[in-house]
Every structure is written in C-alpha cells, then in structure tokens.
Amino acid sequence: MSDAPINDTNSSILLGEQTCQQFTLAEIQLATNNFDETLVIGRGGFGNVYKCPINMGLVREVAVKRLHCMSTQGAHEFEAEVKVLSKLRHGNLLSLVGYCNEGNEMLLAYEFMPNGTLKDHLCKADSTLSWLQRLKICIGAARGLDYLHTGTSTQNGVIHRDVKGSNILLDANFAAKISDFGLAKVGPIDHTRTYVSTNVKGTFGYMDPCYFYTGKLTRKSDVYAFGVVLFEVLSGRQAVDSTLDEEQ
C-alpha cells in the first residue's frame, strides 16, 4: 500500500461540537485579579499562566493561559487547542475547563496541576521522584498518547506534534497529564502508513528526523518524541542542554 497524504487544512482539526465553557473577559479578569503578576506560575513564548484562587463558579482551582495578542501563531494555536481539547476526555490528558476570545484577548482555562511539569522535576539535582513514580508517570503519559492516536473516534486520531517533558503535567498524586495541543493535527487511524502533509513544527531535540526532513507527520512522530522523554527520565539529563558545548 502506498503512502497517502492528507492535506493540512484548518478544517482537519474539527472534531464536532465544543463542550467546554466560554468565559467573558470580565470573569477572567476577576479570577486573575486583573492579571496580577503575583499569580503568574509560568511564562513562555505563548504568554503567561496564572493560578486562579477565585473559583470562577467552579469547585476546583484553574490555571489560565493568556496568549500574546501579537503572536503570529497565537490565533491558530488557540483555535486548535479549543477545538481539539474540548472534545477529548481522558484521565491522562489535561482538561480544558473553558476559554475566552474577546477583543484582543485569547485565554485558555485548564485544571490546575499542583506538581508542575515532568521537566521541572527532572531538571532538579535533588529530584525526589522515585523510580516507581517515574514509571507511573511514563505509563500514564503513554496511555494518554494511545488514546490520542486511537481512541478519539472511529475515523480520526490526534497527533500531538510536541511531546516533551514540559508538556507532561503532574497532578497532586503525580499522575501524568499531557498538555499543550496548539500544534495538534487530526488524521485517519485506519491506515498506519497514512500521513499528514504539514509544515514542520515542534521542539528541537524531540522531533522525529523523518518528519523533519520530509514534512510527513504520522503517529510515529509522537512515539519518537516520547522515546526521547523516556531517555530523559532514565538518565536525568535533558535532550538538549544549552549549557554544554555543541559537540556534547
């Protein structure tokens, strides 16, 4: 059977009706105390993440990601994340509580993960993660990926496209939850050799070389990236360490 390309179009990420809550900007501003800097728990190229002590009418804490309005990729990744995550339900995927798209503001509200990211713990010289915890985290992340690739519907699976330690979050019991679906793509799951033809995106060090050189994205690209994460868990070293010489 020959490889069959699937064109990369915005419509490819549609999985049906959205089920998450839409918040107003006023509700988000209230929850974040008008984006109080003291509530920031994470920063990145996408913008800041705020921990909300006010429950926004919910019974659980939430983390609000505020996307840079000037980001060229922000609008598309925001749309992709809402469309994909609003239809995914699995114990090893981060839950999208709701979103806000009002004026120049694009905001995503997630369940709060008190133990941060897997990368946070692996980068600590005095990490307290036991081998049993590491094993459970890896198994949980693998289950989340398996659901993405095979369990979302009878026709379509989701390719994450940016699997890495900083996108594996840990809840209060150190259960793993895969996050950040801004680069995710949907493709058919009935033909394992079918690929999505797309612009190459992802994180250096975790990117499948075949995908990098050909632009042909498959589920195996996620498996490759997850394999890099497994090496990081085993070795306690990052795939890319900018403090080392290039030869190393």
Secondary structure, DSSP 8 states (H G I E B T S, - for coil): ----EEE--GGGG--SS--SEE--HHHHHHHTTTT-GGGEEEEETTEEEEEESS-TTSSS-EEEEEE-TT-TTHHHHHHHHHHHHTT---TTB--EEEEEEETTEEEEEEE--TT-BHHHHHT-TT----HHHHHHHHHHHHHHHHHHHHTS-SSEEEE-S---GGGEEE-TT--EEE---TT-EEEESS-TT-EEE----S-TTTS-HHHHHH-EE-HHHHHHHHHHHHHHHHHS--S--TTS-TT-
